[in-house]
């Protein structure tokens, strides 16, 4: 049984240090149009300040029973998670000013804050999210013969949907899958607004066989299993900001009622009537609380019949009404053989096939109908597939005469449509309208991966058992050499593809690749102008007219990696500190030869934008860490 709690209140802990009654203010166009901005006050963020309270309860048990040739096991597990977070940070406004003159005149052009859409008052989005997990299994290790063992089992798991006991949850239900699915969507509310399956049975099977004709020097192993994996509750956390209970508003433009020099001030009545825009209320809080700011009645126009605020546009996170739980099929087969000179060779295959992995994307970019419900609509959808296949070889020499060494090599391929799901620019997804066009190497795919490692007990007084041997002997040298081929990356074009719903998909992959790029992935290549694309990226790609991407996701490779790390150290017994007394001295040297390893290309950076001068290169020549030396001394007793 276990219980854990994580909680703190940053409003209370920072009293007298930070005044949350001062808004986040920024001045744009400080020097010229499009120039730098300056900020005042702590930055606006959902957990700045943080008021968090999270509890986890769990218990489980396992029962084992040895019955003749069978080793039976039965078990169960239960876990309940409570997220009582209060995202008060967005209730504190962000004000944007155009030019210092308008800042001096208290005339912001933009306001952003979280409000109650009925009243326009600051709202904390306090929610009490609950999730539960139930799991149970039965397994049998069956010793069929002395050289053959079978393992069979079945596991059941249930991951509950997120619930909120006060009924402060909402979900957007699409109207089918056609062009108007989003336009005609409806908003539902309740304690639970989606369901999860209750049929998550996962069979497992494995075997180990040592053919008798090889005198126990050869072992064959293999297995198959199905594995479920629940979605962390944090994925659904942004739904606490959904209407009709909460609205994260962006209010522009309070100074648009034209007067002298194009600005009139946030209190011009025309900004709320003739221009159909609510006025901005620019004020300090009445105390140091983020909830002490005055409400803005213009933002509290109430809730319409469709469940959305009457003042138009707010952010919505939603998921399918019937949410599938991700699962993976895993399978493997290997042969292990004992060779002369205390050497063991292993050769095997490992693979997996994943389904219903999660991605989060802006649904406005996928459905063509007019978007008048909210901007944007983030869809949490479990529709991503992935697969992995690898050939694994290992040669290991066991300890003999003070030496142990091992060599591992992996030849693999990992493919998917999205490698991790979150709605920001780091996600390598450029055409969410058609998931099939996103299928390609995973962001973390590495074709070749090799590791050579070894340990050597140095012969310095190695066989002495007296005081001299204990003080001066016992030195050990170990090292590891790691090398792998480069990570994949995606070329992009910052021209937007406008959808039928007048939404701009940016960035987009080029519509065509003309071929003839180089295939040298050494550091020298990525340090010279345009790397494998001499003369610049536009010579190798078709960029216009903008259309669906014709170049595959992650279709090019970045710089290779190699490094040698070593450790030199010894253990010296300290009997005067007791039986376990010991002094450990170590020197760790990472990247011993100070080899240059360039930073892998990341999505939507200068290295990957086709018409950027740094396309195909290491950009600002950023690199991973050089040589690092670490000295350690540790006494245990």
Secondary structure, DSSP 8 states (H G I E B T S, - for coil): -EEEEEEEEHHHHTTTT--TTS-EEEEE-SSSTT---EEESS--BTTBS-EEEEEEEEEEEEEEEEETTEEEEEEEEEEEEEE--B-GGGGS-EEEEEHHHHHHTT--SEEEEEE-TTT--B------EEEEEEEEEEEEEEEEETTEEEEEEEEEEEE---EETT--EEEEE-SSSSTTTTTT-EEEEES---EE-S-EEEEEEEEEE--GGGTT-EEEEEEEEEEEE---GGGGGGGGG-TTT-EEEEEE-TT-S--GGG---TT-GGGTTTT----------SSSSTT-S---GGG---B-TTSSBTT----EEEE-SEE--EEEEEEEEEEEEEETTTEEEEEEEEEEEEEEEEEEEEGGGT--S---S-S-EEEEEEEEEEEEEEEEEEEEEEEETTEEEEEEEEEEEEEES-SS--SSTTS--S-TT-GGGG-EE-TT--SEEEEEEEEEE--TTTT--SHHHHHH--EEEEEEEEEE---EE--BB-S-EE-TTS-EE-SB--SEE--------SHHHHHSTTTTSTT-GGGTEE--S--S--S-TT-EE---EEEEEEEEEEEEE-GGG-TT-EEEEEEEEESTT----B----TTSTTTBTTSTTTTS-TTT-B----EEEEEEEEE-
